[in-house]
Amino acid sequence: MMTVSVGIFVLVEGILIYSAFKYRRKAGDETDGAPVHGNVPLEILWTAIPAIIVIGISVYSFEVYNDMGGFDPHAAHAAPMSPEAMKMPGAAIAATLNDTPPTDQPNRNQEQSDEANLDPATAAVRNADQIPQKNDAPGMGISSPRLGATPDKEGKAPELVVNVTGLQYAFIFTYPEAGVTSGELHVPIGREVKLEMSANDVIHAFWVPEFRLKQDIIPGRQTEIRFTPQKEGDYPLICAELCGPYHGAMHTTVVVQTKQEYDNWIQEQLVASRETLNQAVAMNPTDKSVSDFLAPYTQHMGIESNEVLHQIHH
């Protein structure tokens, strides 16, 4: 594609420069230019050639798109790593991290990461053990951005803490107090919310246009943002950093609810989690014989003999 682009650029610009010199107005010539009414064969030619080139590039681009996973964004994310890359944890995001000079100061990013990972749900979605947590270096302009509390709430603990994990290509929200994991951010109206954010792979950004809030989510650094929602509704949440080929699909919703609706949502998530666990346990019963466990499945196959069930088991 670069070769095609350079070739067309040189051709077009070359003709323009040549024509500018070849057909420039001669000194003392004040006459009008010759009236030209068009050249249909030439217009067809210069329309057909670019059309063929664009179609060829489109076909080639689609093949590349399919090789990257096509319409399944997780296919590209799950591409196998080279043996060299496997030996270096975090190598895939090395380019997004800046080294900071050695310091005796506590590593605030590491401390905040360890605190967030005390929540089992957060630890399950973050690969913190593979990403080195960098020290802040304000003197070099390298620090973890933090948008703190409003003046009236300065020095007070936030009313709700939510851990946010950015990864290609989704936001994962975990609620340490409730043990809930969600793909949407639900918050109660009128309560100050603190988001503790980090990324698993490359730089993402938490952007809610209607809130006028935007904060980077950076691998190896712990960023945070505080806000107090004042109006109920569903608000688009968009990743505002070009994070890969499926960046445009990385968006979700911030749901601002009444306190009662928020509490009901939390309970619904907990019930759904328990039901999932119960289903998993039911699939592995310990109080049933092999024949009893296989019976619901074998009846559909017309198998009723215990001897046959025994053979299936073995």
C-alpha positions in Angstrom: 0.0 0.0 0.0 2.9 2.3 0.7 4.4 1.5 -2.7 1.1 2.2 -4.5 0.6 5.5 -2.6 4.1 6.7 -3.3 3.8 5.8 -7.0 0.5 7.7 -7.4 1.9 10.7 -5.4 5.0 11.0 -7.6 3.0 10.6 -10.8 0.3 13.2 -9.9 2.7 15.7 -8.4 5.2 15.2 -11.3 2.5 16.0 -13.9 1.4 19.0 -11.9 4.9 20.4 -11.6 5.7 19.7 -15.3 2.4 21.4 -16.4 3.1 24.4 -14.2 6.3 25.1 -16.0 5.3 23.8 -19.5 2.1 25.8 -19.8 2.9 28.8 -17.7 1.9 32.2 -19.1 4.6 33.7 -21.3 5.8 37.2 -20.5 3.6 39.8 -22.2 0.8 37.4 -23.1 -2.4 38.9 -21.9 -4.8 36.8 -24.0 -7.4 34.4 -22.6 -6.7 30.7 -22.5 -8.1 28.4 -25.2 -11.7 27.3 -24.3 -11.6 23.6 -23.5 -15.0 21.7 -23.3 -13.7 18.4 -21.8 -12.3 15.1 -23.0 -14.6 12.2 -22.3 -12.1 9.4 -23.0 -9.6 11.1 -20.7 -12.2 11.5 -17.9 -13.1 7.9 -18.2 -9.5 6.9 -18.0 -8.7 8.9 -14.9 -11.8 7.7 -13.2 -11.3 4.0 -14.1 -7.6 3.8 -13.1 -8.2 5.0 -9.5 -11.3 2.9 -9.2 -9.3 -0.2 -10.1 -6.5 0.8 -7.7 -9.0 1.4 -4.8 -10.8 -1.9 -5.4 -7.4 -3.8 -5.4 -6.4 -2.1 -2.1 -9.8 -2.9 -0.6 -9.5 -6.6 -1.4 -6.0 -6.7 0.0 -7.1 -4.8 3.2 -10.0 -7.2 3.7 -7.6 -10.2 3.5 -5.4 -8.5 6.2 -8.6 -7.8 8.3 -9.6 -11.5 8.1 -6.1 -12.5 9.1 -6.4 -10.3 12.2 -9.6 -12.0 13.3 -12.3 -10.7 11.0 -15.5 -9.8 12.8 -14.4 -11.4 16.1 -12.2 -8.9 18.0 -11.2 -11.6 20.5 -9.5 -13.6 17.7 -6.9 -11.0 17.2 -6.4 -10.6 21.0 -5.9 -14.3 21.4 -3.2 -14.6 18.6 -0.3 -16.9 19.8 2.8 -15.1 21.0 6.3 -15.9 19.8 8.6 -18.0 22.0 10.7 -14.9 22.6 7.7 -12.9 23.7 6.6 -15.7 26.0 9.9 -15.3 27.9 9.3 -11.7 28.6 6.1 -11.0 30.6 4.6 -7.7 29.8 6.7 -7.4 26.6 3.5 -6.6 24.5 3.0 -3.4 26.5 6.6 -2.4 26.9 6.3 0.3 24.3 3.6 2.0 26.3 5.6 2.3 29.5 8.2 4.9 30.3 11.1 3.9 32.6 11.4 6.2 35.6 14.6 7.0 37.4 15.5 5.0 40.6 14.1 6.5 43.8 13.8 5.7 47.5 10.2 6.9 47.6 7.4 4.3 48.0 6.0 3.0 44.7 2.5 4.4 45.0 1.4 2.6 41.8 2.5 -0.7 43.2 0.8 0.0 46.6 -2.4 1.0 44.9 -2.3 -2.0 42.5 -1.8 -4.4 45.5 -4.7 -2.8 47.3 -7.0 -3.2 44.3 -6.0 -6.8 43.8 -7.0 -7.7 47.4 -10.5 -7.9 45.7 -10.7 -11.3 44.2 -12.9 -10.1 41.3 -10.4 -7.4 40.4 -7.4 -9.8 40.6 -9.3 -12.2 38.3 -9.4 -9.7 35.5 -6.1 -7.9 35.9 -2.7 -9.4 34.9 -0.9 -7.2 37.4 1.8 -9.8 38.0 2.9 -9.4 34.3 3.0 -5.6 34.3 5.7 -3.8 36.3 4.2 -1.0 38.3 6.3 2.2 37.6 7.2 4.8 40.1 5.9 8.3 39.6 8.5 10.9 38.5 6.8 14.3 38.6 10.0 16.1 37.8 10.2 14.3 34.4 6.5 14.8 33.7 5.8 11.0 34.2 3.1 10.5 36.8 -0.2 8.7 37.2 -3.0 11.3 36.6 -5.5 11.6 39.4 -8.6 13.8 39.3 -9.5 14.2 42.9 -12.5 15.2 44.9 -14.4 18.4 44.6 -13.4 21.1 47.2 -16.4 20.3 49.4 -15.4 16.7 49.7 -11.6 17.1 49.9 -10.1 14.9 52.6 -13.2 12.7 52.8 -13.3 9.1 51.8 -15.4 8.4 48.6 -18.8 6.9 49.1 -18.3 4.2 46.4 -15.1 2.7 45.0 -15.1 0.9 41.7 -12.1 -0.8 40.1 -11.9 -0.3 36.3 -9.8 -2.5 34.1 -9.2 -1.6 30.5 -8.3 -4.3 28.0 -8.6 -4.9 24.3 -11.4 -4.2 23.7 -13.6 -3.7 26.8 -14.0 -2.0 30.2 -14.4 -4.4 33.2 -15.9 -2.9 36.4 -15.5 -4.6 39.7 -17.1 -3.5 43.0 -14.9 -4.6 45.9 -17.5 -3.9 48.6 -20.1 -6.1 46.8 -18.0 -8.6 44.9 -19.8 -7.8 41.7 -18.2 -7.8 38.2 -19.9 -6.0 35.3 -19.4 -4.8 31.8 -21.5 -1.6 32.6 -20.8 1.0 35.2 -23.8 1.4 37.5 -23.6 4.2 40.1 -26.1 5.8 42.5 -27.1 9.4 42.0 -25.7 12.0 44.4 -22.9 9.8 45.8 -19.3 10.5 45.1 -17.7 7.7 43.0 -14.0 7.0 42.9 -12.7 4.9 40.0 -9.4 3.1 40.4 -8.2 2.4 36.9 -5.4 0.4 35.2 -4.9 -1.3 31.9 -3.9 -4.9 31.0 -2.2 -4.2 27.6 -2.0 -0.8 26.0 -3.2 2.8 26.9 -7.0 3.2 27.0 -9.1 6.1 28.1 -12.2 6.5 30.2 -14.3 9.2 28.5 -17.9 10.1 29.3 -18.7 13.1 27.0 -21.9 14.1 28.9 -19.9 14.2 32.2 -17.1 16.3 30.7 -14.8 13.6 32.2 -11.8 12.0 30.5 -9.0 10.0 32.1 -6.3 7.8 30.6 -6.0 4.2 31.7 -2.3 3.3 31.6 -0.6 -0.1 32.0 1.9 -0.1 34.8 0.3 3.0 36.4 -2.8 3.4 38.6 -4.9 6.4 37.6 -8.1 7.6 39.3 -11.0 9.9 38.8 -13.7 11.1 41.2 -17.2 12.4 40.2 -20.6 12.8 41.7 -23.5 12.0 39.3 -26.4 14.4 39.5 -28.9 13.3 36.9 -30.4 9.8 36.3 -29.9 8.3 32.8 -27.8 6.1 30.6 -24.6 7.8 29.3 -22.2 6.5 26.6 -18.7 5.5 27.9 -16.1 5.6 25.1 -12.4 4.6 24.9 -10.7 7.8 23.7 -7.3 6.3 22.9 -6.5 4.4 19.7 -5.9 1.1 21.4 -5.9 -1.3 18.4 -7.9 -2.3 15.3 -11.1 -2.8 17.2 -10.8 0.5 19.1 -14.1 1.7 17.7 -16.0 -1.2 19.3 -14.7 -0.4 22.8 -17.6 1.4 24.4 -20.2 0.7 27.0 -22.7 2.6 29.3 -22.7 4.5 32.5 -26.0 3.9 34.3 -26.9 6.6 36.9 -29.7 5.3 39.1 -31.5 6.1 42.3 -30.0 4.5 45.5 -32.9 1.9 45.6 -32.4 1.0 41.9 -28.7 0.7 42.4 -29.1 -1.6 45.4 -31.6 -3.7 43.5 -29.1 -4.0 40.6 -26.3 -5.1 43.0 -28.6 -7.8 44.5 -29.6 -9.0 41.0 -25.9 -9.4 40.1 -25.3 -11.3 43.3 -28.3 -13.6 42.7 -27.1 -14.2 39.1 -23.7 -15.1 40.4 -25.1 -17.6 42.9 -27.3 -19.1 40.3 -24.3 -19.6 38.0 -22.4 -21.2 40.9 -25.4 -23.5 41.7 -25.7 -24.6 38.1 -22.0 -25.4 38.1 -22.4 -27.5 41.3 -25.5 -29.2 39.9 -23.4 -30.4 37.0 -21.1 -32.2 39.4 -23.3 -33.8 42.0 -21.7 -35.9 44.7 -24.9 -37.5 46.0 -25.9 -39.3 42.8 -24.7 -42.6 41.4 -23.3 -42.7 37.9 -26.5 -44.3 36.6 -28.6 -41.6 38.2 -26.4 -38.8 36.8 -26.5 -40.2 33.3 -30.2 -41.1 33.3 -31.6 -37.8 32.1 -29.2 -37.8 29.1 -29.6 -41.5 28.1 -33.4 -41.5 28.3 -33.4 -39.3 25.2 -31.3 -41.9 23.5 -33.6 -44.8 24.4 -31.1 -46.3 26.8 -32.6 -47.7 30.0 -30.4 -50.8 30.8 -28.1 -50.3 33.9 -25.6 -52.6 32.2 -25.4 -50.2 29.2 -25.1 -47.2 31.5 -22.2 -48.9 33.2 -20.5 -49.5 29.9 -21.0 -45.8 29.0 -19.5 -44.7 32.3 -16.4 -46.8 31.6 
